[in-house]
Amino acid sequence: SFTEFDYSNLILQDKLLNTDDSLKFSLSLKNTGKFTGKEVIQVYINDVVSSVTTPFKELKAFKKVELIPSESQTIEFSIPINQLGLWNQHMEYVIEPGEFELMIGSSSEDIRLQSKFQVN
């Protein structure tokens, strides 16, 4: 893109979730540059403590947004908790309780917003 974007105002609907819930959150995206541009917002999640090795940053969602200069937009996401499961040592797909990190940015190397949430 030929412009700059500012990420702000990350709001999680709930930070304590059950396995049948969805992680719902929103953020503000603003085009702070001089040109109209498109930004791909990428959402990564890390299972802080798991029984097996999991990726540090696992892409779980993304959205492509086009904004004109100085335009701001609230972007909403919903990720079902069952998408945060893993294959355990017994080759069973399980959702392990514990702490998760939410990381949002323009790439895995350019994280702009972060938060944590808990799954029971």
N, C-alpha and C positions, 0 to 999 in steps of 0.2 A: 504494500500500500504506500501511497505517496503522502500520507498524512499521519498524525499522531492520535492515539486514543488514551483516555484516562478511565481507569477502572476505580469504582468507589462504592461505598454504601452496601456492603455485603450483609444481607439479613437472612438468617436461617429461621424458618417458621418454628422449628422445634429442635433442640439440641439433645433430647433424650427420646430415642426411637425404639420401637419394637420391630420384630422381624417381618411383620405384615404391613408396616408403614412405608411411606415414601419420604425421602429426604427432599424437602421443598425449600427453595431459597431463591432470592433475587439479588440483583446487583445493578448498579448504574454504569452505563457506558456513555462517554462523551467524546465527540470528535473535537479535539483541541487544535487541530491543524487548519491549514488554509484550503484544503481540497476535499471534495467528497471522496469517501473511501469505504472499503469493506473490511471488517475485522472478524476473524474466527475466534470466538470465545471458547476456550478449551477447559474442561473440568476433569481434574485428576483426583483420585482418592487413594489414600494409603491406610491399610490395616496396620495400626501401630504395633500390636502384639498378636501374632497368629501361631497356630500349632505347626504350620508348614511355611516355607519361604514363599513370600508374595512380592510382587513388584513394588518398589518404593513409590512410583507414580504410575497409576494405571488409569488410562483415559476411559472415562465413563460416559461423557456427553460432550457435545459441542453445538454451537449455533453460529451461523454466519449472519452478520448484521451490517447493513449499509446506512451510513449517516452522512448528512451534509455538514459543512463546517459549523461549529458551535452547537450542533444538535446533540441532545442527550436523550437516552432511552432507558427505561427499566426493563431488564431482561429476566425472565423467570425460567427456572429449571425444576424438574421433578424426576428423581431417580429412585425407583423401587429398591427397597433394602435387599430384596432377594437377588439383586444384581451384584451385591457385595460378598456373595458367598465364595467358598473355595472348595477344592477337592482335598479332603483330609487324608491321613495316612492309610485309611481303610477304603479309599476311593469312593467316599460318600460326599455328596455335595451338601455342605453345611454352611450356615451363617453363624459365625462365632461371635459371642457377645464381646464387647470391649470398646476401646477408643479408636476412632477413625479421624484422619486428617483430610480436610477438603482444601484443594489447591486450585486456583483459577488464574488463567493467564492467556497470553497470546501464543505460547508454546510451552513445552515441558521445561525449558530453560529460562523462561520469562514469566515466572509466577508473580501475579500482581496482588492477589487477595488470598487470605488463608483463614481457616477456622477449624474448630474441632467439634465432634459430636460423638455421642455414646449410643451403642446398640445394646439392648437388653436381650 
